[in-house]
Amino acid sequence: MSSAASPRAEARTVVVIVALVQFVIAGWFSWSASHAAPRDLPLVVVAGQGAQGLTDRLHEAAPGAYEATSADSLDEADQALRDRKAYGALLATPGGLELHLASAASPAVAQTLTEQARALAGTDRLRVTDVVPADPDDPHGTGLAMGFLPLLITAVIAGLLLVLKVRDVGAKLLGVIGFAVASGLLGSLMLTQLSGVLPGTYLVNAGTIALLELGMVGVITGLGSLIGPPGIALGAVLMFVVGNPLSGLSSAPEMLPQPLGALGQFLPAGAAATLLRSAGPFDGAGAGGPVLVLVVWAVLGLALLFAASRRKAAATAPEPAAEPVPAAAH
């Protein structure tokens, strides 16, 4: 009787745990997405007649939504867009409002700014110039967002399998590096060349994807090798459950609840999302921070694997033989 009840009890435990995990993750993902809205979104207001009034109207219409800075000319404002210092620029003209955008930085933000500018102008007749347009093959950014998600999922799977199926730490290290290289080459081939949703050059995008995978898989594999299944769970939660919703890829970091949006940029998913957008249409503007974040995570993953190898070596090292005791003199 007890032997028959035990498997059923185990099955119930599994069902309850997985259902609760599903409940929490679904709530977290949906909450972070549904609460996307401008929060201190960088915006440039071009100096001139009506500029101060335009800034005041903007802050009154959407308190806390925009961080408005001024530019002396429209050319200066456009350069700020190309340097990824702002998402849009507003200019008050005798005929109404003029809006300049960098939709390549975030199609969702570009749509939000367009709607906000129309509300301020009080008309749908708005002159809009897209200074850095989004990729014509993916104007709304949905293709890139959908293509980015499998990169994160497969990184978790790779880390899980390397921990459970590969015993030797050195072989795990080769597996982590090999997967990162293969994922970078194949992922960039699909997203840059075949589907065309990722702007930029093939090799630069391949390097970004490889750095992303190296950090994610390295940390998951390293934690799993050090502390077992809890390490796998910790790595997967940090890299995917926390990192994916906070990456800002489907909107922008400034559209997420703060300080969560800023925190997401210090995780591999958020850094890679920003870097993929910066590398192509913006010629690398603003890429320094994301590159540094990805390199730090990659080094951390490799350090965890090194620590796991040292601990295993210490555990398997033979104990020194006891020295023979000299016979007592008679």
N, C-alpha and C positions, 0 to 999 in steps of 0.2 A: 504494500500500500504506500509506504513512504517513498519507495524507489520510483513509483509512478507519479507521485505528487511532486517530487523534486524537479523533474524537467518542466512540469507545468508552472511551478513557482518561478523557475528561471526564465521561462518564456514571458510570464507576466511582468517580471522585473525589467526585461529588455523592452517590452512594449511600453511600459510606463516611462522609462528613462528616455527612450527615443521620442515618444510623444511630447514629453515636457521640453526636450531640446528643440524639437520642431516648433513648439508653441513660442518659445523664447526667441529663437532665431527669426521666425516669421514676423513676430511683433517688432523686433529690433530693425529688421530690414525695411518693413513697411513704415514704421515711425520715422526713420531717418529720411526716407524718400518723400513722405507726405509733408514733412516740415521744411522742405526746401523753399527758401525765400531770401531776398537780398539782405545781407547783413554787413554793413560797412563795405559795400561793393565799390572798388576804386573807379571813379568817374572824373572826367576833366570838364570843366566849364571854361570856355574860351572868353577871355577878357573882352570887354566892349560894352556898348550901350545895352543896358538891361541885364548884364551878367550877374550882378549882385542880387537883383530881384529874382532872377532865374534860380540862383542857388537857394535863396530863402524859400521860394515856392517848392523846390524839390525837397528840402528838409521838412517843410510843413506837410506836403502830400504823403511822404513816406519817412517818418522819423526813424533814424538809425539805420535806414536801408542803404544809404550811399555815403561814401567818404569822398566828398568833392574837393578837388584841388583846381587851381586856376592855371591857365596857360595864356601866354601873351598873344599867340597867333594860332590859327588853325593848323599850320604846318607843325608847330611845336606839339600841339595836341595829337596829331597823327603820328608823330614820332614816339610819343608816349605809348600809343597803342601798339606800334611795332616793337617797342622794347618791353611789352607785357607789363607796363606799369599801370595800365587802366584797361577797362573793357570797352569804354565808349567815351565820346566827347559830345557835349552839347554847345550849340552856338545860337544865341538870340539874334535874329535878323529882322529887318523891317517887315518882311513878309511872313514871319512866324519863327518856327524853330527848325534848326538843322541838326541832324544826328549823324555822327560818324561812329562806326562800329569796327570791332575786330572779331567777327563771328567765329574765326578759327580757334579763338581762345575758349569759346563755349557757345554753341548755337542756342542753348537754353537761356543763357544770360543775354545774348543778342535779342532774343524774342522778348524777354522781360524789359530790357531797356527801350525797345521799340514801343511796347505798350505803354510804358511810363511816359515817354516823350509825347506820344499821341494824347495821353490824358492831360499833360501839361499844356499842350498846344490847343486842346479843346477841339481837335479835328483829326480826321484820318489822313488829311493831306499833309504829309510830312516828308521833307527831303532827307533821304537816308543814303549815306555813302559807306560801303563796306571796304574799309582800308585793307584789312587782312581777311579775305573771305574764307569760309569753310571749304573743305574739299568738295568739289561738285559731285563726286561719286557718293558722298555721304553728307549732304547739306545739313541734316538734323543731328548728326552725331550718334544716331542709334546703331549704325553698323559697327562703329568702333567700340561702343559700349558692349554690344553683344559679343564681339570678337575678343574683347579684353577679358571677359568673365572666364572663358575656358582656360586662359593662361593661369589664373589663380586656382581654379579647381584642380587642374592637372598637377600643379605644384604640390598641393596637399596630398594628392594620391601618390605622387612620386616619393615624397618624404615618408609616407606611411609604409609603402612597399619596401623602400630601402632599409627602414628600421626592422621590419618584420621578416624580410626574406634574405637579407644580406648580413652575415655575422661579422665578417672582417671589417674593421673600421677603415682600413686603407681602401678596401673595395668600395665602401660606402662613399668615401671621398671622391674616388674616380667616378662613381655613379652620379654624385651631385654635380660635378663639373661637366660630365658628359651630357647629362640631361639639360643643363643650362645652355650649353653650346647648341645641341640639337634643337631645343625649343626656340632659341633665338633665330637660328637659320630657317627653320620650317615655319615658325610663327610669322616672321617678317615676310617670308615668301607668300604666305596666304594673305596676310592683311595689307601688305604694301603692293605686291605684284598682282595677285590673282583677284581678290575681292576689291582691292583699291580703296579701302576705307581709311587707310593710315597714310597720311601725307609724309613726305620726306624721302630720304634715300634708303635703299635696302639695307646697307651695312650698318648705318647709324641706328635704324630701328631694330635690327638684329642684335646689336650690342646692348640696347636698352632692355629688350626682352630678356636677353641672357643675364644681365645684371639683376633684373627682377627675380628671375627663377633661381639664380644662385643664392640670393639672400633668403628667399622664402624656403626653398628646399633645404638649404644649408642649416637654417635655424631649426626647422622641424626635425630634420634628421639628427642634428646635434643634440637637441633636447631629448629626443626619443632614445638616443644612444646613451645619454647620461642617466636619465631617470626613468626610462621605460615608458609604458603607455601613458602615464600622466604627462610626460614631456611631449608626446605626440599631440595629445589633446590641447595642451597649453599652446604649442606652436600653431596648430590649426585654428584655434580660436583667435589668437593674436593676428595671424597673417590673413585669414579669410573672413571670419565672422566679424571681427572688428575692422579690419583693413578695407574690405570691399565696399561697405556702405559709406565709409568715410573717405574714399579715394577722391570723390568729387568729379569723377569722369563724366557722369551723366548730366551734371550741372556745372558746379564750380565749388571750390572749397569755401568761398564766401557765401554760398547759398545754403550751406549746412548749418545746423545749430552750433553755436560757439560755446566753449572752445573746441568742440569735437572736430569741426572742419579743419582748424589749424593743426590739431593733433594728428589727423589723418595724413597730413603731408610729411610726417616723420615716420610713417610706415611704408614698406616697400610698394604697396599698391598705389597709394597716393602720390608718392614720388615718381613712380613710373608713369602714371597717368599724366602728370604735369610735364614730365620730360618728353613723352611722346608727342604732346601738343606743341612743345617749344621747339623741338628739333627740326621740324619741317617748315611750316609756314612762317615761323618767327626767326629762322636761321640761328637757333640756339639761344635766343634771348631768354634770360631767366633760368637757364639750365644748370647753373652752377650748384645751387642748393639741392635740387633733386639728385644730381649725380653723386654728391657727397653723401646724401642719405642712403642711396643704394649701395655705395661702396662700403659704408659703415656696417650695414646689415650683412653684406657678403662676407666681410672680414669676421664679423661676430659668428656667423654660421661656421666658417672654417675653424675659428678658435674653439667653438664648442665640440667640433669633431676631433680636434687635436686633444682637447681635455679628455674626451671619451677614450681616445687611444691610449693616453698616458695612464688613465685609471685602469684600463683593461690590462695593460702591460704590468702595472704594479700588482694587480690581483693574481696574475698567472706566473709571476716571477718565482722561481724555486727558492725556498728558504735556504740560507747558508748552512752548510754542514757544521755540526757541532765539533769543536776541537777535542781531540782525545785527551782524557785526563791522565797525566803522568802517574806511573805507578809509585806508590809510597816506598821510600827507601827503608831497608831493614838494617 
